[in-house]
């Protein structure tokens, strides 16, 4: 039976983790016996690096594939009411499932102050699926959608795209994997779109460490900060910091994680609020890059510090900078436990999806 997933490949697989997630989910569905179909909200010809083993449709082609449609997973964007009506008319038992990969509750709070966006509409929705790090918002969704059919789904990640990029960098004599020979450069990768994943707490951790020790790292690169660096308030904050005055911090645009790990960064520093799972975390663990983080979900791996504690964050960063070279094998072992937990090949993950779709 077919399962339809929505995606957008116009900016490529690496535009954000969402598009990779959709591909990993489609492959998992194939492994458990379904035929995944991916529908994009742009011309198919505009796809950049789409999966080659899955049929990709445009929205107007959906009616051709409705006869044997078991479910629609609204993963990347929401189908029009007309499309949903068409699907339900042809295949009444087809489930319409909203899959929420973002922090929808906090987004709704934030966007209530906006005029240029519209909320998701409850139109013939049968179920809602949430990533495990948004479990706290399950009651909110039950109230909003007036339904008890709100379920937590396993988080999934696979290194297939990291392996592809690693081979590309190998041809240039480089590697994304951690090397003791690389300079101690710290990378901060938060997208800085809202308070849930923002660079400021991590910058303050580096400032705290620098106030204690001046020689533990070479520089800090703050990616996805091109919009912040010209804001007067942010600039005023930064010019209070010793790391800014010493010229140790760079504000850079978004770039692919493989390029960063292969050329520029040997330590990943992160902070999040109610957003405890992130592909950049798993990518760092996979490449044995020391990951300094405050995520309870992967507390057993990397170098953990609690919440917004800049003092303990600085201690964790110090440990990553000074001890990681002696800790490579144990670090790899602990990282693998986490990577296996979220693998689409994990039997427990597969069984959970089977139950959700039964």
DRENDO-1510 file (C-alpha; in Angstrom, 1 decimal, always signed):
<recs>
REC; n; res; u; v; w
REC; 1; UNK; +0.0; +0.0; +0.0 .
REC; 2; UNK; +1.1; +3.6; -0.7 .
REC; 3; UNK; +1.9; +6.3; +1.9 .
REC; 4; UNK; +2.2; +9.9; +0.7 .
REC; 5; UNK; +4.6; +12.3; +2.3 .
REC; 6; UNK; +4.9; +16.0; +1.6 .
REC; 7; UNK; +8.4; +17.6; +1.1 .
REC; 8; UNK; +10.2; +20.5; -0.5 .
REC; 9; UNK; +13.5; +19.8; -2.2 .
REC; 10; UNK; +13.8; +23.2; -4.0 .
REC; 11; UNK; +16.7; +24.2; -1.7 .
REC; 12; UNK; +18.1; +20.7; -1.5 .
REC; 13; UNK; +18.4; +18.1; +1.2 .
REC; 14; UNK; +20.6; +20.3; +3.3 .
REC; 15; UNK; +18.3; +23.3; +3.5 .
REC; 16; UNK; +17.4; +22.0; +6.9 .
REC; 17; UNK; +17.1; +18.7; +8.8 .
REC; 18; UNK; +13.5; +18.4; +8.0 .
REC; 19; UNK; +14.0; +17.3; +4.4 .
REC; 20; UNK; +16.5; +14.6; +5.5 .
REC; 21; UNK; +14.0; +13.4; +8.1 .
REC; 22; UNK; +11.4; +13.0; +5.4 .
REC; 23; UNK; +13.7; +10.9; +3.3 .
REC; 24; UNK; +14.7; +8.7; +6.3 .
REC; 25; UNK; +11.0; +8.2; +7.2 .
REC; 26; UNK; +10.2; +7.2; +3.6 .
REC; 27; UNK; +13.0; +4.6; +3.6 .
REC; 28; UNK; +11.8; +3.3; +7.0 .
REC; 29; UNK; +8.2; +2.9; +5.5 .
REC; 30; UNK; +9.7; +1.0; +2.6 .
REC; 31; UNK; +11.5; -1.3; +5.0 .
REC; 32; UNK; +8.2; -2.2; +6.8 .
REC; 33; UNK; +6.4; -3.0; +3.6 .
REC; 34; UNK; +4.8; +0.3; +2.4 .
REC; 35; UNK; +5.4; +2.1; -0.9 .
REC; 36; UNK; +6.3; +5.7; -0.1 .
REC; 37; UNK; +5.4; +8.5; -2.5 .
REC; 38; UNK; +6.7; +12.0; -2.0 .
REC; 39; UNK; +4.8; +15.0; -3.2 .
REC; 40; UNK; +6.5; +18.4; -3.5 .
REC; 41; UNK; +4.9; +21.9; -3.6 .
REC; 42; UNK; +7.0; +23.0; -6.6 .
REC; 43; UNK; +8.0; +21.7; -10.0 .
REC; 44; UNK; +9.7; +18.3; -9.8 .
REC; 45; UNK; +12.4; +19.7; -12.1 .
REC; 46; UNK; +13.3; +22.2; -9.4 .
REC; 47; UNK; +14.3; +19.4; -6.9 .
REC; 48; UNK; +18.0; +19.5; -5.8 .
REC; 49; UNK; +19.5; +16.2; -4.8 .
REC; 50; UNK; +16.2; +14.4; -4.3 .
REC; 51; UNK; +16.1; +10.7; -3.3 .
REC; 52; UNK; +16.4; +8.6; -6.5 .
REC; 53; UNK; +14.6; +5.5; -5.3 .
REC; 54; UNK; +11.2; +7.1; -4.4 .
REC; 55; UNK; +8.6; +8.4; -6.8 .
REC; 56; UNK; +8.3; +12.2; -6.5 .
REC; 57; UNK; +5.0; +13.8; -7.5 .
REC; 58; UNK; +3.5; +17.3; -7.9 .
REC; 59; UNK; +0.2; +18.0; -6.2 .
REC; 60; UNK; -1.9; +17.9; -9.3 .
REC; 61; UNK; -0.7; +14.3; -9.9 .
REC; 62; UNK; -2.1; +13.0; -6.5 .
REC; 63; UNK; -5.4; +11.7; -7.9 .
REC; 64; UNK; -3.6; +9.1; -10.0 .
REC; 65; UNK; -2.2; +7.4; -6.9 .
REC; 66; UNK; -5.2; +7.5; -4.5 .
REC; 67; UNK; -6.7; +4.1; -5.2 .
REC; 68; UNK; -4.2; +2.3; -2.9 .
REC; 69; UNK; -3.4; +5.1; -0.5 .
REC; 70; UNK; -3.1; +4.0; +3.2 .
REC; 71; UNK; -2.1; +7.3; +4.7 .
REC; 72; UNK; -1.0; +10.9; +4.0 .
REC; 73; UNK; +1.8; +12.1; +6.2 .
REC; 74; UNK; +1.9; +15.9; +6.1 .
REC; 75; UNK; +5.6; +16.2; +6.9 .
REC; 76; UNK; +7.0; +19.1; +5.0 .
REC; 77; UNK; +3.9; +21.2; +4.2 .
REC; 78; UNK; +0.1; +20.9; +4.3 .
REC; 79; UNK; -1.9; +19.7; +1.3 .
REC; 80; UNK; -4.7; +21.9; +0.0 .
REC; 81; UNK; -8.3; +21.2; +1.1 .
REC; 82; UNK; -9.1; +20.3; -2.4 .
REC; 83; UNK; -6.4; +17.6; -2.5 .
REC; 84; UNK; -7.5; +16.2; +0.9 .
REC; 85; UNK; -11.1; +16.1; -0.3 .
REC; 86; UNK; -10.0; +14.3; -3.5 .
REC; 87; UNK; -8.0; +11.7; -1.5 .
REC; 88; UNK; -10.9; +11.1; +1.0 .
REC; 89; UNK; -13.4; +10.8; -1.8 .
REC; 90; UNK; -11.4; +8.2; -3.7 .
REC; 91; UNK; -10.0; +6.4; -0.7 .
REC; 92; UNK; -12.3; +7.1; +2.4 .
REC; 93; UNK; -10.2; +4.9; +4.8 .
REC; 94; UNK; -7.0; +6.9; +4.0 .
REC; 95; UNK; -5.6; +8.5; +7.2 .
REC; 96; UNK; -4.7; +12.2; +7.1 .
REC; 97; UNK; -1.9; +12.6; +9.6 .
REC; 98; UNK; -0.1; +15.8; +10.6 .
REC; 99; UNK; +3.5; +15.1; +11.5 .
REC; 100; UNK; +4.9; +18.0; +13.7 .
REC; 101; UNK; +8.7; +18.0; +13.4 .
REC; 102; UNK; +8.9; +21.6; +14.8 .
REC; 103; UNK; +8.1; +23.1; +18.2 .
REC; 104; UNK; +4.6; +23.9; +17.2 .
REC; 105; UNK; +3.4; +25.1; +20.7 .
REC; 106; UNK; +6.1; +27.7; +21.1 .
REC; 107; UNK; +5.8; +28.7; +17.5 .
REC; 108; UNK; +2.1; +29.3; +17.9 .
REC; 109; UNK; +2.9; +31.5; +20.9 .
REC; 110; UNK; +5.5; +33.5; +19.0 .
REC; 111; UNK; +3.6; +33.8; +15.8 .
REC; 112; UNK; +0.5; +35.1; +17.6 .
REC; 113; UNK; +2.2; +38.5; +17.4 .
REC; 114; UNK; +2.7; +38.2; +13.6 .
REC; 115; UNK; +0.5; +39.3; +10.7 .
REC; 116; UNK; +2.2; +37.4; +7.8 .
REC; 117; UNK; +1.6; +33.8; +8.8 .
REC; 118; UNK; -1.4; +31.6; +9.3 .
REC; 119; UNK; -1.8; +28.6; +11.7 .
REC; 120; UNK; -2.4; +25.0; +10.7 .
REC; 121; UNK; -6.0; +24.4; +10.1 .
REC; 122; UNK; -7.8; +21.3; +11.5 .
REC; 123; UNK; -9.2; +20.1; +8.2 .
REC; 124; UNK; -10.2; +16.4; +8.2 .
REC; 125; UNK; -7.2; +15.5; +10.3 .
REC; 126; UNK; -7.3; +11.9; +11.7 .
REC; 127; UNK; -4.1; +11.9; +13.8 .
REC; 128; UNK; -1.2; +14.1; +15.0 .
REC; 129; UNK; +2.3; +12.8; +15.4 .
REC; 130; UNK; +5.0; +14.6; +17.4 .
REC; 131; UNK; +8.7; +14.2; +17.8 .
REC; 132; UNK; +9.6; +12.9; +21.3 .
REC; 133; UNK; +11.3; +16.2; +22.4 .
REC; 134; UNK; +7.9; +17.9; +22.0 .
REC; 135; UNK; +6.1; +15.5; +24.2 .
REC; 136; UNK; +5.3; +18.3; +26.6 .
REC; 137; UNK; +2.9; +19.8; +24.0 .
REC; 138; UNK; +0.7; +16.6; +23.6 .
REC; 139; UNK; -2.1; +18.0; +25.8 .
REC; 140; UNK; -2.0; +21.3; +23.8 .
REC; 141; UNK; -2.5; +19.4; +20.5 .
REC; 142; UNK; -5.3; +17.3; +22.0 .
REC; 143; UNK; -7.1; +20.4; +22.9 .
REC; 144; UNK; -6.5; +22.3; +19.7 .
REC; 145; UNK; -7.5; +19.3; +17.4 .
REC; 146; UNK; -10.2; +18.1; +19.8 .
REC; 147; UNK; -8.8; +14.6; +19.5 .
REC; 148; UNK; -7.1; +12.0; +21.7 .
REC; 149; UNK; -5.2; +10.7; +18.7 .
REC; 150; UNK; -2.0; +12.6; +19.3 .
REC; 151; UNK; +1.0; +10.3; +19.4 .
REC; 152; UNK; +4.8; +10.5; +20.0 .
REC; 153; UNK; +6.9; +9.1; +17.2 .
REC; 154; UNK; +10.5; +7.9; +17.3 .
REC; 155; UNK; +13.2; +10.4; +16.3 .
REC; 156; UNK; +15.2; +9.0; +13.4 .
REC; 157; UNK; +18.6; +9.8; +11.8 .
REC; 158; UNK; +20.9; +8.0; +9.5 .
REC; 159; UNK; +24.5; +8.8; +8.4 .
REC; 160; UNK; +23.9; +8.2; +4.7 .
REC; 161; UNK; +24.3; +11.8; +3.7 .
REC; 162; UNK; +27.2; +12.3; +6.0 .
REC; 163; UNK; +28.9; +9.3; +4.4 .
REC; 164; UNK; +28.3; +10.8; +0.9 .
REC; 165; UNK; +29.9; +14.1; +1.9 .
REC; 166; UNK; +32.8; +12.4; +3.7 .
REC; 167; UNK; +33.7; +10.7; +0.5 .
REC; 168; UNK; +33.6; +14.0; -1.4 .
REC; 169; UNK; +35.9; +15.7; +1.1 .
REC; 170; UNK; +38.2; +12.6; +1.1 .
REC; 171; UNK; +38.9; +13.4; -2.6 .
REC; 172; UNK; +40.4; +16.7; -1.5 .
REC; 173; UNK; +42.5; +15.1; +1.2 .
REC; 174; UNK; +40.2; +16.2; +4.0 .
REC; 175; UNK; +37.9; +14.4; +6.5 .
REC; 176; UNK; +34.9; +15.4; +8.7 .
REC; 177; UNK; +36.1; +13.1; +11.4 .
REC; 178; UNK; +37.8; +14.5; +14.5 .
REC; 179; UNK; +41.6; +14.9; +14.3 .
REC; 180; UNK; +43.9; +15.8; +17.1 .
REC; 181; UNK; +45.9; +17.8; +14.6 .
REC; 182; UNK; +43.0; +20.3; +13.8 .
REC; 183; UNK; +43.1; +23.7; +15.5 .
REC; 184; UNK; +40.8; +24.1; +18.5 .
REC; 185; UNK; +38.1; +26.1; +16.7 .
REC; 186; UNK; +34.6; +26.2; +18.3 .
REC; 187; UNK; +31.5; +26.1; +16.2 .
REC; 188; UNK; +28.0; +27.3; +17.2 .
REC; 189; UNK; +25.3; +26.1; +14.7 .
REC; 190; UNK; +21.9; +27.3; +16.1 .
REC; 191; UNK; +19.7; +28.7; +13.4 .
REC; 192; UNK; +18.8; +31.8; +15.5 .
REC; 193; UNK; +15.2; +31.9; +14.3 .
REC; 194; UNK; +13.7; +32.1; +17.8 .
REC; 195; UNK; +14.6; +31.6; +21.4 .
REC; 196; UNK; +14.5; +27.8; +21.3 .
REC; 197; UNK; +17.8; +27.5; +19.4 .
REC; 198; UNK; +19.9; +30.6; +19.7 .
REC; 199; UNK; +23.6; +31.3; +19.8 .
REC; 200; UNK; +23.7; +33.8; +22.7 .
REC; 201; UNK; +23.9; +31.3; +25.6 .
REC; 202; UNK; +26.7; +29.5; +23.9 .
REC; 203; UNK; +28.6; +32.7; +23.2 .
REC; 204; UNK; +28.3; +33.5; +26.9 .
REC; 205; UNK; +29.7; +30.1; +27.8 .
REC; 206; UNK; +32.8; +30.8; +25.7 .
REC; 207; UNK; +33.1; +34.2; +27.3 .
REC; 208; UNK; +33.0; +32.5; +30.7 .
REC; 209; UNK; +35.7; +30.1; +29.7 .
REC; 210; UNK; +37.9; +32.8; +28.2 .
REC; 211; UNK; +37.7; +34.8; +31.5 .
REC; 212; UNK; +39.3; +31.8; +33.2 .
REC; 213; UNK; +41.7; +30.6; +30.5 .
REC; 214; UNK; +42.9; +32.6; +27.6 .
REC; 215; UNK; +44.7; +29.9; +25.6 .
REC; 216; UNK; +42.4; +26.9; +25.3 .
REC; 217; UNK; +40.9; +27.7; +21.9 .
REC; 218; UNK; +41.9; +29.4; +18.7 .
REC; 219; UNK; +38.6; +31.1; +17.6 .
REC; 220; UNK; +34.8; +30.7; +17.6 .
REC; 221; UNK; +32.6; +30.6; +14.5 .
REC; 222; UNK; +29.0; +31.5; +15.0 .
REC; 223; UNK; +27.1; +30.2; +11.9 .
REC; 224; UNK; +23.6; +31.3; +10.8 .
REC; 225; UNK; +24.3; +34.7; +12.5 .
REC; 226; UNK; +24.4; +36.9; +9.4 .
REC; 227; UNK; +21.1; +38.5; +10.4 .
REC; 228; UNK; +22.2; +39.1; +14.0 .
REC; 229; UNK; +25.6; +40.7; +13.3 .
REC; 230; UNK; +24.0; +43.9; +12.0 .
REC; 231; UNK; +21.4; +44.3; +14.8 .
REC; 232; UNK; +22.3; +47.2; +17.1 .
REC; 233; UNK; +21.1; +45.4; +20.2 .
REC; 234; UNK; +23.2; +42.3; +19.4 .
REC; 235; UNK; +26.2; +44.3; +18.5 .
REC; 236; UNK; +26.0; +46.2; +21.8 .
REC; 237; UNK; +25.8; +42.9; +23.7 .
REC; 238; UNK; +28.8; +41.5; +21.9 .
REC; 239; UNK; +31.0; +44.5; +22.4 .
REC; 240; UNK; +30.7; +44.0; +26.2 .
REC; 241; UNK; +32.6; +40.7; +25.7 .
REC; 242; UNK; +36.3; +40.0; +26.0 .
REC; 243; UNK; +36.2; +37.5; +23.2 .
REC; 244; UNK; +34.8; +40.1; +20.9 .
REC; 245; UNK; +37.4; +42.7; +21.9 .
REC; 246; UNK; +40.1; +40.1; +21.4 .
REC; 247; UNK; +38.8; +39.3; +17.8 .
REC; 248; UNK; +38.2; +35.7; +18.6 .
REC; 249; UNK; +34.6; +35.5; +17.3 .
REC; 250; UNK; +33.3; +35.4; +13.7 .
REC; 251; UNK; +29.7; +35.8; +12.6 .
REC; 252; UNK; +29.1; +33.7; +9.6 .
REC; 253; UNK; +26.3; +32.6; +7.2 .
REC; 254; UNK; +24.8; +29.1; +7.1 .
REC; 255; UNK; +26.9; +26.4; +5.5 .
REC; 256; UNK; +26.9; +22.6; +5.3 .
REC; 257; UNK; +28.0; +20.8; +8.4 .
REC; 258; UNK; +30.4; +18.6; +6.5 .
REC; 259; UNK; +32.3; +21.6; +5.2 .
REC; 260; UNK; +32.5; +23.1; +8.7 .
REC; 261; UNK; +33.8; +19.8; +10.2 .
REC; 262; UNK; +36.2; +19.1; +7.4 .
REC; 263; UNK; +37.8; +22.6; +7.3 .
REC; 264; UNK; +36.9; +25.0; +10.2 .
REC; 265; UNK; +35.7; +23.5; +13.4 .
REC; 266; UNK; +36.9; +20.8; +15.9 .
REC; 267; UNK; +34.4; +21.5; +18.7 .
REC; 268; UNK; +30.6; +21.9; +18.6 .
REC; 269; UNK; +28.9; +24.0; +21.2 .
REC; 270; UNK; +25.2; +24.2; +21.6 .
REC; 271; UNK; +22.3; +25.4; +23.7 .
REC; 272; UNK; +18.5; +24.7; +23.3 .
REC; 273; UNK; +15.2; +25.4; +25.0 .
REC; 274; UNK; +12.6; +22.6; +24.7 .
REC; 275; UNK; +14.3; +21.5; +21.5 .
REC; 276; UNK; +16.5; +18.7; +22.8 .
REC; 277; UNK; +17.0; +16.7; +19.6 .
REC; 278; UNK; +18.8; +18.0; +16.6 .
REC; 279; UNK; +20.6; +16.5; +13.6 .
REC; 280; UNK; +23.7; +18.7; +14.2 .
REC; 281; UNK; +24.1; +16.9; +17.5 .
REC; 282; UNK; +24.0; +13.4; +15.9 .
REC; 283; UNK; +26.3; +14.5; +13.1 .
REC; 284; UNK; +28.9; +15.7; +15.6 .
REC; 285; UNK; +28.7; +12.5; +17.6 .
REC; 286; UNK; +29.0; +10.5; +14.4 .
REC; 287; UNK; +32.2; +12.3; +13.4 .
REC; 288; UNK; +33.6; +12.0; +16.9 .
REC; 289; UNK; +33.5; +15.8; +17.2 .
REC; 290; UNK; +33.4; +16.9; +20.9 .
REC; 291; UNK; +29.8; +18.1; +21.4 .
REC; 292; UNK; +29.1; +20.4; +24.3 .
REC; 293; UNK; +25.4; +20.5; +24.9 .
REC; 294; UNK; +22.5; +20.9; +27.3 .
REC; 295; UNK; +20.1; +18.2; +25.9 .
REC; 296; UNK; +18.7; +15.8; +28.4 .
REC; 297; UNK; +17.8; +13.4; +25.5 .
REC; 298; UNK; +21.5; +12.7; +24.7 .
REC; 299; UNK; +22.9; +13.3; +28.2 .
REC; 300; UNK; +24.9; +10.1; +28.1 .
REC; 301; UNK; +27.0; +11.3; +25.2 .
REC; 302; UNK; +29.1; +14.4; +24.5 .
REC; 303; UNK; +30.0; +16.9; +27.2 .
REC; 304; UNK; +26.7; +17.8; +29.0 .
REC; 305; UNK; +25.9; +20.9; +31.1 .
REC; 306; UNK; +22.4; +21.8; +32.5 .
REC; 307; UNK; +20.0; +24.3; +31.1 .
REC; 308; UNK; +21.5; +27.8; +30.8 .
REC; 309; UNK; +24.3; +27.4; +33.3 .
REC; 310; UNK; +27.2; +29.3; +31.8 .
REC; 311; UNK; +29.6; +28.2; +34.6 .
REC; 312; UNK; +28.9; +24.5; +34.1 .
REC; 313; UNK; +28.8; +25.0; +30.4 .
REC; 314; UNK; +32.3; +26.5; +30.6 .
REC; 315; UNK; +33.4; +23.5; +32.6 .
REC; 316; UNK; +32.0; +21.2; +30.0 .
REC; 317; UNK; +33.7; +23.1; +27.2 .
REC; 318; UNK; +37.0; +23.1; +29.0 .
REC; 319; UNK; +36.7; +19.3; +29.3 .
REC; 320; UNK; +36.0; +19.0; +25.6 .
REC; 321; UNK; +39.0; +21.1; +24.7 .
REC; 322; UNK; +41.5; +19.5; +27.1 .
REC; 323; UNK; +40.4; +15.9; +27.6 .
REC; 324; UNK; +38.8; +14.8; +24.3 .
REC; 325; UNK; +42.0; +13.7; +22.8 .
REC; 326; UNK; +42.4; +11.1; +25.6 .
REC; 327; UNK; +38.8; +10.2; +25.5 .
REC; 328; UNK; +38.2; +9.2; +21.8 .
REC; 329; UNK; +37.4; +5.6; +22.2 .
REC; 330; UNK; +35.0; +6.0; +25.2 .
REC; 331; UNK; +33.4; +9.0; +23.5 .
REC; 332; UNK; +32.9; +7.0; +20.3 .
REC; 333; UNK; +31.3; +4.1; +22.3 .
REC; 334; UNK; +28.9; +6.4; +24.1 .
REC; 335; UNK; +28.0; +8.2; +20.9 .
REC; 336; UNK; +27.2; +5.0; +19.2 .
REC; 337; UNK; +24.7; +4.1; +21.8 .
REC; 338; UNK; +22.8; +7.4; +21.0 .
REC; 339; UNK; +23.1; +6.9; +17.3 .
REC; 340; UNK; +21.7; +3.4; +17.5 .
REC; 341; UNK; +18.8; +4.6; +19.6 .
REC; 342; UNK; +17.7; +7.0; +16.8 .
REC; 343; UNK; +18.6; +4.8; +13.8 .
REC; 344; UNK; +15.7; +3.9; +11.4 .
REC; 345; UNK; +17.2; +0.4; +11.4 .
REC; 346; UNK; +16.7; +0.0; +15.2 .
REC; 347; UNK; +14.1; -2.8; +15.7 .
REC; 348; UNK; +12.4; -0.9; +18.5 .
REC; 349; UNK; +12.0; +2.2; +16.2 .
REC; 350; UNK; +10.6; +0.0; +13.4 .
REC; 351; UNK; +8.2; -1.7; +15.7 .
REC; 352; UNK; +6.9; +1.6; +17.0 .
REC; 353; UNK; +6.1; +2.8; +13.5 .
REC; 354; UNK; +4.5; -0.5; +12.7 .
REC; 355; UNK; +2.1; +0.0; +15.7 .
REC; 356; UNK; +1.4; +3.6; +14.7 .
REC; 357; UNK; +0.4; +2.5; +11.2 .
REC; 358; UNK; -1.5; -0.6; +12.2 .
</recs>
